[in-house]
Every structure is written in structure tokens, then in C-alpha cells.
Amino acid sequence: MARKPILAGNWKMHGSTAEAKALAGGLAAKVGQQTDRGVILGPPFTALATTLDAVKGTNIIVSAQNMHFEEKGAFTGEVSPTMLQDLGVTHVILGHSERREIFGETDELINKKVASALAHDLTAILCVGETLDQRDAGKTNDVVTGQVKAGLQGVTTAQAPKIILAYEPVWAIGTGRVATPEQAQDVHAAIRACVNGLGLPGDDIAILYGGSVKPDNVDGLMACPDIDGALVGGASLKVEDFTRIVEFQS
Ligand code: PGA
């Protein structure tokens, strides 16, 4: 099965509902009819409904940036998988390095979230990535494949179509310091081998690269055989930039 490219925007904690409407509406007009590549927008919780509304009638997919693994309960400040489903959200980013580093999310917690997302028929976009210290110590592949194994524990082959992976080196996120295509390709190949080693169909699972993806570096990254798309932060907040990223050429 050929892997379809996926270009995903992670808006992080940015945007009023008016800004979300303008951004999603602008992208709906520019790239809403793409069929040979998937386009995903990840607004903050407060702008999910507005974004869903703005992309109605297009092929654009809307993703949350996080969720709790329980359906309901005394979890002040949290949002559940059923709440996302209720809005019409189909995808959720899990295990982003900002969740891991700033909010203390562990592999174990992230695995519970992945399992819950799949149990609720949501597609999980599972993020993994090493810090600069880990890279400098030569531990990149061990760290990243360790996160993949932990995050996917218990996932079955039948659930694999609802998994997207994102390799996001922590040192490249928001820093303007992008991994070279060679660096990224090496890790993507290691991740794919790891997924296959788990008995899952690694060749069918999209692995996105994230970390300072911009209009001027996306083409080189997308030319790599194991890079199936991009998870984009800063450059996903501008219609023009994200359009160019969706329209990558390789
Ligand atoms: P960036 O963020 O593109 O701003 O580096 C990527 C991400 O964190 O997903």
C-alpha cells in the first residue's frame, strides 16, 4: 500500500476563534480539495468547533492536540475522547515533546492515551523525539524507538490504520534548526524497522517529520523515502506558508 503524504499543522496555544476561522477558511480555499495528500489542522481546544465549521465540505481533517484517556470524571481541566468525538474531531496529537517535557507526560501515560484514542476510533498522531543531549550522546535511535515501542504497546494490526507517527527532534522544534534530510531519514528508517519489529505493518504507517519545517526546506525532507509528511508548528499559522508546505514538490 502506497503511503499518502500527510501535512499537519500544530497550532499549539495560538489563535482566537476569529483567527482560527480566518486561517482555516483561508486554507480551505487553497488546499481544501487536495486528494493526493492529507491535510490536517490542529487548533487549540477552544477553536476546534470553529475550525471544523470552516473546513466543512473540504477534505481537510481536524485534530486535537491532546486528550485525557478517560471518558469522563473528576479530571479538572481535561478533555475526553468522547468530547472530541462529539464535536466531530477524528484525530488527536499525543505525546508531543512539549507535553512530555513541560507537563511531565510519561511513556506510560501516553500509551494509555493512544489506547483510548484507538478504542474511540480516533486516529492517534503519536510524537517521539530525542533531546540534543541524547543525540550528542549517540542515543537517538534508542530513545526514539523506545518511545515508539512504549507508545504503541498493545496496539493491534487491525488498529494500525489509525496510527500516524511523528518524529520530532526536540532540538529542532521552534528553534529554526531543522534536521537535515539525511538525519531525519535515518531516524525514520529506524522507526519503520522498529514498527515492523513489533509485528505491525510499518510500511503502511505514515511517519511525519516535525521541527522547523518551512516552505524552503519541506521539499528536501519530502524527497526522503521514509518521510511521509510533516508536522508543522510555526509555519502552519500562516495561510501562505502552510499552503506552500502542503504543495511541496519532490
Ligand atoms: P515548529 O514546531 O514547526 O514550530 O518547529 C513543530 C512541532 O512542535 O510540532
Boltz pocket constraint, residues with backbone or C-beta under 6 A from the ligand:
constraints:
  - pocket:
      binder: B
      contacts: [[A, 10], [A, 168], [A, 172], [A, 173], [A, 174], [A, 175], [A, 176], [A, 210], [A, 211], [A, 212], [A, 213], [A, 231], [A, 232], [A, 233], [A, 234], [A, 235]]
      max_distance: 6.0
